[in-house]
Amino acid sequence: MDAAFQDALKQAATINVPTAHPRLPGPFGAEPIIRTRSLGKSYPKGPAVFAGVHLDIRADQRVALIGSNGAGKSTLLKCLIGLLPSSEGEIMTLGESFHAAPTAAQLQRLRRQIGFVFQNHGLVSRQSVLTNVIQGKLGLPGSWRAWHQSLADQAWREEAMQVLAEVRLADKARARADELSGGQAQRVAIARALIRKPRLLIADEPAASLDPAVGRDIMQIFSDLAREHGITLVYTTHDMQHALDYSDRIIALKAGKVFFDAPTGDVSLRDMDGVFHA
Ligand SMILES: Nc1ncnc2c1ncn2[C@@H]1O[C@H](COP(=O)(O)OP(=O)(O)OP(=O)(O)O)[C@@H](O)[C@H]1O
């Protein structure tokens, strides 16, 4: 590593609390996969959820988004990927730049490159695990075949089996989704996101309803898959240990602002505490 790059890393590592400005400069933040400038969001008739948010999220990072209940984490995630219109500022995600909301064509291109996992796995309970995974292809070209595994061609079924193997669930392919435990269902949801071959994986509290051991297992799977496949992972969590153990970078929201945005190794428990207390 050359000296200039090391300096840039050191500079990037200085924690800056509180700030609404980007702090990952130069070489550390090559071409970002997500960039926002002066991003703000209010719901109709409501106060601002957040304002003046500047972010530069680099490809291949695992980013934990933390903050109290109602801090705006889910709202920010949805704005970043165009599922909710923002109220002010600019967004660039996966090369698509937009104010407020993406165009229909932009949204379609974004959806093709993004995988989603939510707290409630959202599987179709009466369908098989295999069909649920193949349904991850919906929205991609030729995707009417993804409604059921029997319509899908052999290549898609093989892909589905491969991603199920990656989450250690190949043996459950023929089981019905409602026969799975919470942790298994969440692993299927990850496989369903993975079959899209996403560049960006968005997860909103993916381990929230799981017991501690299973929750850690799910976070480890996310983390390993993101690394192995070079996927950028952005997730929200209320578990500070998950944020510390399974991210390269932590972004904290507090009182409608970015409270800190720093490499995980530079975030102390005291910094974390400041997110939740005055
Ligand atoms: N559809 C909506 N209409 C109006 N207000 C909303 C809507 N969704 C969220 N809000 C409000 O926006 C604020 C931020 O909510 P959001 O769900 O983004 O926070 P969060 O940090 O994800 O919270 P949690 O950790 O509890 O999931 C809250 O005050 C919430 O009440």
The ligand as a MOL file (V3000), in Angstrom:
LIG
                    3D

  0  0  0     0  0            999 V3000
M  V30 BEGIN CTAB
M  V30 COUNTS 31 33 0 0 0
M  V30 BEGIN ATOM
M  V30 1 N -45.7440 5.8230 5.4520 0
M  V30 2 C -45.4740 6.7290 6.3890 0
M  V30 3 N -46.2510 7.8340 6.5200 0
M  V30 4 C -45.9850 8.7790 7.4380 0
M  V30 5 N -44.9380 8.7280 8.2940 0
M  V30 6 C -44.1330 7.6400 8.2150 0
M  V30 7 C -44.3580 6.5980 7.2720 0
M  V30 8 N -43.3800 5.6670 7.4160 0
M  V30 9 C -42.5960 6.1090 8.4150 0
M  V30 10 N -43.0570 7.2830 8.8930 0
M  V30 11 C -42.4320 8.0630 9.9720 0
M  V30 12 O -41.1090 8.3980 9.5620 0
M  V30 13 C -40.2230 8.3090 10.6760 0
M  V30 14 C -39.0880 7.3520 10.3410 0
M  V30 15 O -39.6080 6.0410 10.2160 0
M  V30 16 P -38.6990 4.8140 9.7660 0
M  V30 17 O -39.5670 3.6220 9.7400 0
M  V30 18 O -37.9510 5.1680 8.5500 0
M  V30 19 O -37.6640 4.7480 10.9840 0
M  V30 20 P -36.7040 3.5520 11.4050 0
M  V30 21 O -35.4460 4.1860 11.8770 0
M  V30 22 O -36.6020 2.5560 10.3100 0
M  V30 23 O -37.5050 2.9650 12.6380 0
M  V30 24 P -37.5190 1.4900 13.2720 0
M  V30 25 O -36.1510 1.2420 13.8080 0
M  V30 26 O -38.5360 1.6050 14.3650 0
M  V30 27 O -37.9200 0.5240 12.1980 0
M  V30 28 C -41.0620 7.8770 11.8740 0
M  V30 29 O -41.4190 9.0380 12.6010 0
M  V30 30 C -42.2800 7.2510 11.2430 0
M  V30 31 O -43.4180 7.4240 12.0610 0
M  V30 END ATOM
M  V30 BEGIN BOND
M  V30 1 1 1 2
M  V30 2 1 2 3
M  V30 3 2 2 7
M  V30 4 2 3 4
M  V30 5 1 4 5
M  V30 6 2 5 6
M  V30 7 1 6 7
M  V30 8 1 6 10
M  V30 9 1 7 8
M  V30 10 2 8 9
M  V30 11 1 9 10
M  V30 12 1 10 11
M  V30 13 1 11 12
M  V30 14 1 11 30
M  V30 15 1 12 13
M  V30 16 1 13 14
M  V30 17 1 13 28
M  V30 18 1 14 15
M  V30 19 1 15 16
M  V30 20 2 16 17
M  V30 21 1 16 18
M  V30 22 1 16 19
M  V30 23 1 19 20
M  V30 24 2 20 21
M  V30 25 1 20 22
M  V30 26 1 20 23
M  V30 27 1 23 24
M  V30 28 2 24 25
M  V30 29 1 24 26
M  V30 30 1 24 27
M  V30 31 1 28 29
M  V30 32 1 28 30
M  V30 33 1 30 31
M  V30 END BOND
M  V30 END CTAB
M  END
